[in-house]
Amino acid sequence: MQDSMVTTALALPGYKIVRNIGVVRGITVRSRSIVGNFFGGLQSIFGGNITIYTNLCERARSDTYQLMCEHAQKHGANAIISVRYDATELMPGLTEVLCYGTAVIVEPETH
């Protein structure tokens, strides 16, 4: 699915929704490694962006986004609206990342 067909908005500009398929989601659970915790701790001493954790979070979001898009395509959708992310710490060092939205079928608007 093209990124241009995925939006946080309630509609996709230039398209009309012809069918609502329903909620789709992607989920992943990530843990920090001992090495990651060590280097993250070192970076936190100096302040600023903790890149090792930033990269972990970005990878988790990217993975859940792709899983959501795959879920939508399996159900025949060609777009996803109302996309959101959520994260929950399941236990110290273990985080669930969820990406979800509404799968729809859209057609270009004709004027």
N, C-alpha and C positions, 0 to 999 in steps of 0.2 A: 504494500500500500504506500502510495506517495505521501510524504510528509505534508504536502499542501492540502491533502484531503483529511487531515486530522486537526482538530481545533478545540480550544477550551471554550469557545463561544457556543451559543445555543443554535446557531445556524451557520451554514457555509456560504459566504457571499458568492453570488453568481449561480447558485444551485438551489433547487427545490427538493425537499425531502419527499420521496414517493413511498417509502416504507420504513418503518421503525422496527429494527430487528431485536433490539434490547441491549441490556448491559453486557459489556465484554470487559475482560480484565487480564492483566498479567501480574504475576506475583513472584517474588524471589526472597529468599532469606539469606542474609550475608552475615559472616562473622569476621572479626578482626583477628589476624594472626598474631602470634607472639612477636614476630619480627616487625609487623606493622605497628603494634603497640609500642615497641621499643623506639622505632624511628619517629612515630607520632609524638611520643613523649619528649624525644630530643628536640623536635621542631617546636613543641609548645614552650620550651624553655626560652626560645628566642622570640616568640610571639609571631603574629601574622597568620597567614593562610597555612593550614596544616595540609600540605599537598597530598600526603599519602591517604588521608581520610577523604579529602575532596575527590581524589581519583576513585576511591572505593565507592563513594556515594554516586558519582557520575556513572560509573559502570553499572551499578545496581539500577539506576533510573533508566538507563539505555536498554538494559536487558528486559525490564518490565514493560517498557514501551513497545519493544519488538514483539514480546509475547502477546500483548494486548492486540496489536495489529494482526498477528497471525490468528488469534482467536476470532477477530472480526471477519477476516477473509474466509475462514473455515465455515462461517455462517452465511457467506454470500454478500457481505457488506462491501461497499466501495468507499465508505467514509466513516469517520467517527467524530461525534460532537460531544461537547461537555466533558472533555478529558480532565481528569484530576489525578494527583499523586497523594499518597498517604504513606506514612512510615510509623512503625510501632516497635519499640524496643521490647522484645520477648523476654529477654533476660540480659544481664550485663554482657556486652560484647556481641549480642545476637539481635539483628534488626530485620524486620519484615518490611519490604518495600512493595507497595501496591500501586498500579496504574490502572485506571478504569475510565470508562466513558460509555456513550450510547452508540451502538453500531446502527448505521442507517444505509439505505440505498438512496442515492441522489441522482438527479438528472440536471443538465444545464438548463438555466432559465431561458425562455424564449420571450422576446419582447415584441 
